[in-house]
Amino acid sequence: MPPLHRHQLSLEGILDFSSTEGLSTIQRADAKRRFYRIVNHFLPDSEIDSSARSQTYSPPRLISLTYQYALSDEARDNFLRAFFLSVDLPIVRDGTGDDGDPEALRSSVFAFADYLMDQFFLPLKASIKKTPQPSPVFHSAIEKVQGGPRTFAGTPDRLSALRGACLIRDHHRCVISHSFDSSEAQARMDKAGETNALDDDGNLLYQDPNRPGPLEVAHIIPHSLMKVDANHELSPSKKAALAILNMFDTGVVHLIEAGDIDRPRNALTLTRPFHVHFGEFKIFFEPVADSQPHTYRIDSFLSRYILPEFPLTRTLYLSENRTIDPPSARLLALHRAIAHIIHFSAAAEYIDKLLREMEGQGVCAADGSTEIDRLLTLGLRGWSVST
């Protein structure tokens, strides 16, 4: 389906809910009923069940799932406000009855879905699949004195500090596989001897049942979201993406604003393969219970052939005396919500298809058309596309 561009950036003001009041129980129930009546009109019966996965990308399903996975009543109220404003209907009505024929709202509904896709889900998944890793100190120094490429103010230093803090907090282990960092293991064995080197918990490294490997720092909410332009400003598209992110969990943006996106609470230590899958929103963390803090059931939308050990349960490491923030449960919940939305709406496969087409590996439609323009437009809005 060709993208509709009627509302590309026009919702930015609509997504500002700083002065709105919450809906009453009756108002919320009425708005929810009307919302589903409108959206479900554009869905085949097989797609109305939110537990079933769409076979092809479904824009109305994307809207429905985004509402479903908002993380609080306040967030869901705000999403309903944005939806009804977008389709030019009042969220609170004086009378009773319905809003007429939903078919009359088709263009507005699909334009709203396009806005969510083009301003949020597409750039998050397509722009940067992996957190950029810090350069060696000497390389960073050479870049600085030559005025070399620096996409953030202080980015090389921040990433280096972030990786070091996460390695200490996570005991130099991948939080999923528990593999010890191979560089650190070699350094300890060179110093203490191969049979005497200890891990962070005092255990002999050579007796570790987990195979060591190179570890990387992985952002929970992608690093690219706060990438600024040459004037050290966020593009209008980045601001729109942040507004949508804030709609999932009201006020959460303050956790990642500016340099805060590179704090340990927004990062995990992972092996390279797990980093790729996590960055593509194919691995997610679900809290086990309130009585077990920092303990998660880790699962994936990948085939069990690829990750046969999943699902598994892990309690995340904590730094001594809590001097380094643990991974934020709120940010992990956001990552999980995004993963579920793009999986069950088939948006993930749709975006991957766009990327393959951009690489020349995809197949065009019968009329020779593609939707690569969606990706090309990202660059004009300040996003970089990883292919």
NORJORA-V137720 format. One record per backbone hydrogen bond with DSSP energy under -1.0 kcal/mol. NH is the residue of the N-H (numbers start at 1). CO is the residue of the C=O. If there is no record, write none. Layout:
BEGIN
[[NH & CO] [NH & CO]]
END
This chain:
BEGIN
[[8 & 5] [12 & 9] [15 & 11] [16 & 13] [20 & 17] [28 & 24] [29 & 25] [30 & 26] [31 & 27] [32 & 28] [33 & 29] [34 & 30] [35 & 31] [36 & 32] [37 & 33] [38 & 34] [39 & 35] [40 & 36] [42 & 39] [43 & 40] [47 & 44] [52 & 49] [54 & 344] [58 & 345] [62 & 58] [63 & 59] [64 & 60] [65 & 61] [66 & 62] [67 & 63] [68 & 64] [69 & 65] [70 & 67] [71 & 248] [76 & 72] [77 & 73] [78 & 74] [79 & 75] [80 & 76] [81 & 77] [82 & 78] [83 & 79] [84 & 80] [85 & 81] [86 & 82] [87 & 83] [89 & 84] [104 & 101] [105 & 102] [106 & 103] [109 & 105] [110 & 106] [111 & 107] [112 & 108] [113 & 109] [114 & 110] [115 & 111] [116 & 112] [117 & 113] [118 & 114] [119 & 115] [120 & 116] [121 & 116] [122 & 117] [124 & 120] [125 & 121] [126 & 122] [127 & 123] [140 & 136] [141 & 137] [142 & 138] [143 & 139] [144 & 140] [145 & 141] [146 & 142] [147 & 144] [148 & 143] [155 & 152] [158 & 154] [159 & 155] [160 & 156] [161 & 157] [162 & 158] [163 & 159] [164 & 160] [165 & 161] [166 & 162] [167 & 163] [168 & 164] [169 & 165] [170 & 166] [171 & 168] [172 & 167] [173 & 170] [174 & 179] [175 & 269] [178 & 174] [181 & 172] [182 & 213] [185 & 181] [186 & 182] [187 & 183] [188 & 184] [189 & 185] [190 & 186] [191 & 187] [192 & 188] [193 & 189] [196 & 193] [197 & 193] [199 & 203] [202 & 199] [205 & 197] [208 & 205] [213 & 180] [216 & 270] [218 & 268] [220 & 266] [225 & 222] [226 & 223] [227 & 224] [229 & 233] [232 & 229] [239 & 235] [240 & 236] [241 & 237] [242 & 238] [243 & 239] [244 & 240] [245 & 241] [246 & 242] [252 & 249] [254 & 251] [255 & 252] [256 & 253] [260 & 257] [261 & 258] [262 & 259] [263 & 260] [266 & 263] [267 & 264] [268 & 218] [270 & 216] [275 & 271] [276 & 272] [277 & 273] [278 & 274] [279 & 275] [280 & 276] [281 & 278] [282 & 277] [284 & 299] [286 & 297] [288 & 295] [292 & 289] [295 & 292] [296 & 314] [297 & 286] [298 & 312] [299 & 284] [301 & 282] [307 & 303] [310 & 307] [312 & 298] [314 & 296] [316 & 294] [322 & 319] [323 & 320] [328 & 265] [332 & 328] [333 & 329] [334 & 330] [335 & 331] [336 & 332] [337 & 333] [338 & 334] [339 & 335] [340 & 336] [341 & 337] [342 & 338] [343 & 339] [344 & 340] [345 & 341] [346 & 343] [348 & 342] [350 & 346] [351 & 347] [352 & 348] [353 & 349] [354 & 350] [355 & 351] [356 & 352] [357 & 353] [358 & 354] [359 & 355] [360 & 357] [361 & 356] [365 & 369] [368 & 365] [374 & 371] [376 & 372] [377 & 373] [381 & 377] [382 & 379] [383 & 378] [386 & 126]]
END
